[in-house]
Amino acid sequence: MKRIFFLIISFIVFCYLGISFWSKRKSYDSINYIPYNTFGVVLGTSKYLYGGGINAYFKYRIDAAFFLFRHNKIRYIIVSGDNREKNYNEPKMMKKELIKKGIPSHFIYEDFYGISTLHSIARAHKIFHQKKFTIISQKFHNERAIFIGNCLGLDVIGFNAKNLTFDSKIQFREVFARIKALWDILCFLY
């Protein structure tokens, strides 16, 4: 029983740390060092929290996309997210906020079927014909997205939006999201 428990814990640690290590050199915090890509892909999240108020993850991703655009590190933006529920549309919310910040709408493309990180990355290639692009999200999310992109044979990098202080709920969720990413890649490729 102890051996099985040890193997499970080892696998979880391997998934989490392996994905971080794999993505380390392709994840950027500074505008000064990130290379130019024609497209940036903003990964979706809800604008509002369940209890009300603005979701800081959403705000910081929009700020990061605007920052890259304004500093000529990307030319076009794909806002990719979920819209499966009535009155819930992540791409529309993201596009609206980017336009409010001053980005002309013709520089923003909406992907309404980015229902997961895997879908957002794969669709940037299959639908928007991009093999090389910048992913915009928080560092922990970018690491997973970069891993997925590299496994799909894409040349992707990540620009890390501002993160919140340690959030145990998000970090716990990320552990399982990374395991799922590994599983999804294996199923997707084979």
N, C-alpha and C positions, 0 to 999 in steps of 0.2 A: 504493500500500500504506500509506504514511504517513497519507494522508487517511482511509482506512477505519479505521485504528487510532485516529486522533484522534477520529473520529465515535463510535466505540465507547466510548472513555474519556469523552468529553463526555456521552454518553447515561447512562453509569453514574453520573457525578458529578451530573448533572441529577436522576436518580431519587433518589439518596441525599439530596442537599441540598434538593431540592424538597419531598420528603415531610417533612423536618425543619422547613422553613420553613412549610409548609402547616399543620402541627400545633402550632406554637410557642405560640400564644395559648390553646390548649385543653389544655395539659399542665401539671399542677400538682405542685409539690414540697411545698407547705405546706398543712397542715390548716386554717390560718387563712383562706386565700383561696379554697379550692375550694368551689363552690356545692353545695347539697344536690341529690341525685337519689334517687328512690325505690329504684332498683336499681343495684348494682355488679356488674360482670362480671369475675371473676378468670380470666385466660387461663392455660391449662394448661401445665404442665411436669412432668417426672418428679420425684418426691420424692427419689429416690436417684440418685447418680452411678453411672456404669458400673463404676468401680473400687471402689465402696462409699462409704458416707458420705452425709450429707444434702446435697442440692443447695441451695446458698445462694439461687439464684433462686426456688426453691419456697418456702423459709422466708420470704424477704423479701416475697413476694407475699401469703402468708398473714398475716404481720404487718401489712402495709399494709391488707388487707381488714378485719382485726380493728380496726385503728386508726380507719378510717373509720366502721365500725359503732359502735364505742364512743363516738365523738365526734358521733354522730347526723348524719353526712354522707351515709349511705345507710341504708335500712331493711331491704332484702332483698339477698341475695347469690346470684348465679348462678355456680356453679363449672363452667367449660366446658373440656373437654379430651378427650383420646383414651382409648379403652378397647378398641381393636380386637384387642389381643393377650391371650391367656390370662394371668391373674395380673397384669395391668397395667391400672389404672383410675385415671386422673388425677382425675376428678371425685370419686370415692369417697375417694381419699387426701386431697384438699383439704377435703372436707366433714368428714371425721374430725378433721383438725387444727383446723379452725375450731370444732368442737364441744368439743374439748379445751381451747380457749382460753376457752370459756364462751358461745359464741353458740348459742342454742337451735336445734335442727334445723329447726323450722318456719319459720325465716327464711332457710334455705339451699335453693336449688333446684339440681338436677344436670342438666347438659347433656352427655350421653354421646357426642354426635356433633360436638363441637367439634374436628374433626381438623385444622383449620388456623385461622389468625387470621380469614380471610374467613368460614369456616363459623361460628365463635363469634360474630362480630359480626352476621352475617345472621340466625342462629338466635335471637339475643336479640330481634330484631325479629319474625321470622316465627312462632316457637314461643311466646315469652314475651310477645309483643305490646308490646315496649318500643321507643319511638322516641327516647327520651331516657334516657341512662344513663352511668354512670362506668365506665371501663375501668381495671382494676388489673393492672399489670405494671411492668417496668422501663421507663425513659424511651425507650430506643431501640425497644422493642416497642410501647409506647403510641403513639409517633409514627406508626408504620405502621398500627396499629389505628384511630387517629383518622382518618387519611387514608382508609382503607377505609370507615369509618362515614360520613364526610362524603360520599364518592362515592355511597354507597347512599341518601343523603338523610336520614341520621339526625343527631340532635343529641347528639353524644357528646363527652365530655371524658375526660381520663386523669389518674389519680393515680399518680405515679411511686414505685414501691417502691424501696427501697434497691438500689443497683447494686453490682456487684463492681468492683474496680479494673480497668483496661483489660484486656480479654481478646481477644487478636487473633483467636482462632478464632471467637468469637461475633460480633465486628465484621465479619469476612470473610463469615460466613454471612449477616449482616444486609444486606450490600450486595446479595447475590443474592435475598434474601427481598423486598427492596423492588422489585427489577426484576420478580420474580414477582407481587408484589401489584399492580403497575401492569398487567401482562398479565392477571391474573385479573379485575381490575375491568373491563377492556375486554371480555373474553369474557363476563363475568357480565351486563354491562349491554346487550350487543348480541347 
